[in-house]
Amino acid sequence: MSDGKVKWFNPRKGYGFIATDDGRDIFVHYSSIAGDGYKTLVEGSPVTFDIVEGDKGLRAENVVAASAPEEEKEES
């Protein structure tokens, strides 16, 4: 698994990019986001994911948004 942050994600088009910790931009499609229901990502959010080689270059699979630290959860 790799770590990164959501660079941008367009929920209408269903895709965006993740910036990896080593500086690469990885394509992400909504179908690669783990979970049920409405799938979207928030710009700047930390994520973990697998990088796979697709037809048009690198893409993210099994994308999971990192949960907020316990302190932030308690304040909500």
N, C-alpha and C positions, 0 to 999 in steps of 0.2 A: 504494500500500500504506500502511496505517496501522499504528501501533505501540500496544501496550497491555500490560496484565497480566491474567492470569486472575483474575477476582474470585471466582468459584466455579464448579465443574463437578461435576454428579452423574453418575457413570459408569453407575449403574443406570438412570436415566431418559434418559441420553444428551444432556443439554443443560446449559447454564449461561450465564454472562455474562462478558464481557471489559470491563474498565474502560480506556477510551482515555486517552491522555496529556492530552487536553483535558477530561476529566471525564465523558464520556458512558458509559453502560452499553449494551453491544451484545450482543444474544442470539447464542448460538452453539450449533449442533446438531452432534452427532458426525459426521454425514455431510459437514460442511464442513471437517473436519480433514484436511489433506494427509497422504498416506502410505497404506501397506497395513497390514493386520493390525488388532489391537485399537487403537481410537482413543479416547484420553482426554486430558485436560489437568489439570495440577497447579496448585492454587491458588497465586497469586503469581508464576507463571512468565511471563516476557516472551514475547510472541507478535507476529507480523506477520500482517496479514490485509487483505482488501478489505471495504469496507462497502457493502452493497446495500440498497435499499428493498424490503422484503417486504410481504406482505399485512397483517401485524400490526405493522409498524414496521421499524426498522433491524435488520439481521442481518449476521453475519460470514460470509465465504466465503473459501476458499483459506487457511485458518488454518495457520500454520507456527510451531511452537515455536522460539524462538531458541536456538541452541546455546550451551553453556557456554563462557566464556572459556578460552583455551588453558591458563592456569595451573591452573584447576580441573580440567581434563581430565587433566593430568599427575599430580595428587595422587590421583586415583581409582585 
